[in-house]
């Protein structure tokens, strides 16, 4: 636990010591801000719907971008060798890095609460679905970060890591959109794998254990895959 | 803190990087791994530090198996990998703190440990700078400080002086010597002078195998096959072949050949037998031939020559 915290602090500091975090957060806020305000007064509805609809799209690029350096950079510079010969487990490193990237994403998400606060001045808001949507987005980002970190552990090239994680994330995202073209027996399986399907459940304000289990197990699988990828150095 | 390596092998695909080597390093020894690039020095170190797992064989650090109890082994070892990888965006003090935390130095002892390393490694003037701004010499010191922050009993340094300028090399060597007094120290290098200057014992590694093991002095005397002699004579009308024949006939001279020839002088290269001293005989011979000697130089085979003999294909 202490080791996870050490890695977490170091990773978080290196995000916020470099301009990357700020640039990414600003871009995130500009895009979500535009979707928040552009329709607000035309439609005259007090809703976060537009923002919550666009964020999963932004995540497709945003999360591969912030997670691509986690292991690639250490592989490229060779610091991975230092890290992996310290008395900490591979899993501590993976979890520490995961939590740091999740915290950066949560920070970006938390800044969008400004929109929610400003909505409260305009009329009553649907608190339940808004809380649900934030939890859903955080869980969704968790699975994406897991994928991003895994992709990053595969290569020392950050661009390659970005492309790999984008492809996996985009694939999971698309599943729900192509279901109509598939035979129904496949469809239900693919629906369960689809990130989007579970998000839409939670975003309605219905927090079902099946959806939570889906996300948590997805995160666990990718973190374990990342650990396996780190360990593969030993077999080569 | 001893290191024991038994029948260690590591393959990259079909190629054996390390091929069935065994050796033992005793507490307090300073041991140099000497070998050409790609000989398996780094691979061996990576296995001792648990970064890689051997395909065959076992490694014990103070009787603890690196495979079954790698965390305990890691705690005992301070490691400076090849190329000295560092986080260039961190400043020196933050980095040392990070290293100390990773090594599980108790929180209360961390400031003391950092201060000690800053003093020992001479990092005082750069401690608040980013590592990326430092010169190579200072970066090397940061790498050493990082490796020793938890006061390990075993230090493993992979090419600690590569890429440094001559002054920095001497500084780092002195630092290593100072540190080596209290620790078991293994360093690798492909520079002969380095082992001669710092190590108690040398393991010469070639193509994944140990080809020689011993102190620099014993290796020198064991492999000292011959003397290399350079003889320069003033050129005159005497026939060169005749001189060569005359010189070759001197007792204890093994081989003789003409090295080069210019307007005024002829350079000969002679090889003398082990343990002999042929300078006097050469001098007398030349005088008896009524020739003028311009130079005579005799040298014992150096560790460098031994290294070349053992590691060339």
HADDOCK unambig.tbl for C-alpha pairs under 7 A between the chains (distance, minus, plus):
assign (segid A and resid 3 and name CA) (segid B and resid 102 and name CA) 6.59 0.50 0.50
assign (segid A and resid 6 and name CA) (segid B and resid 101 and name CA) 6.65 0.50 0.50
assign (segid A and resid 6 and name CA) (segid B and resid 102 and name CA) 6.95 0.50 0.50
assign (segid A and resid 77 and name CA) (segid B and resid 85 and name CA) 5.96 0.50 0.50
assign (segid A and resid 78 and name CA) (segid B and resid 85 and name CA) 5.22 0.50 0.50
assign (segid A and resid 79 and name CA) (segid B and resid 85 and name CA) 5.05 0.50 0.50
assign (segid A and resid 79 and name CA) (segid B and resid 86 and name CA) 6.00 0.50 0.50
assign (segid A and resid 81 and name CA) (segid B and resid 51 and name CA) 6.76 0.50 0.50
assign (segid A and resid 84 and name CA) (segid B and resid 51 and name CA) 6.39 0.50 0.50
assign (segid A and resid 85 and name CA) (segid B and resid 49 and name CA) 6.17 0.50 0.50
assign (segid A and resid 85 and name CA) (segid B and resid 50 and name CA) 6.34 0.50 0.50
assign (segid A and resid 85 and name CA) (segid B and resid 51 and name CA) 5.78 0.50 0.50
assign (segid A and resid 85 and name CA) (segid B and resid 74 and name CA) 6.18 0.50 0.50
assign (segid A and resid 86 and name CA) (segid B and resid 74 and name CA) 5.90 0.50 0.50
assign (segid A and resid 86 and name CA) (segid B and resid 102 and name CA) 6.35 0.50 0.50
assign (segid A and resid 86 and name CA) (segid B and resid 103 and name CA) 6.17 0.50 0.50
assign (segid A and resid 87 and name CA) (segid B and resid 71 and name CA) 5.00 0.50 0.50
assign (segid A and resid 87 and name CA) (segid B and resid 74 and name CA) 5.26 0.50 0.50
assign (segid A and resid 87 and name CA) (segid B and resid 75 and name CA) 5.63 0.50 0.50
assign (segid A and resid 87 and name CA) (segid B and resid 102 and name CA) 6.93 0.50 0.50
assign (segid A and resid 87 and name CA) (segid B and resid 103 and name CA) 6.10 0.50 0.50
assign (segid A and resid 233 and name CA) (segid B and resid 52 and name CA) 6.78 0.50 0.50
assign (segid A and resid 234 and name CA) (segid B and resid 52 and name CA) 4.94 0.50 0.50
assign (segid A and resid 234 and name CA) (segid B and resid 53 and name CA) 5.17 0.50 0.50
assign (segid A and resid 236 and name CA) (segid B and resid 12 and name CA) 6.54 0.50 0.50
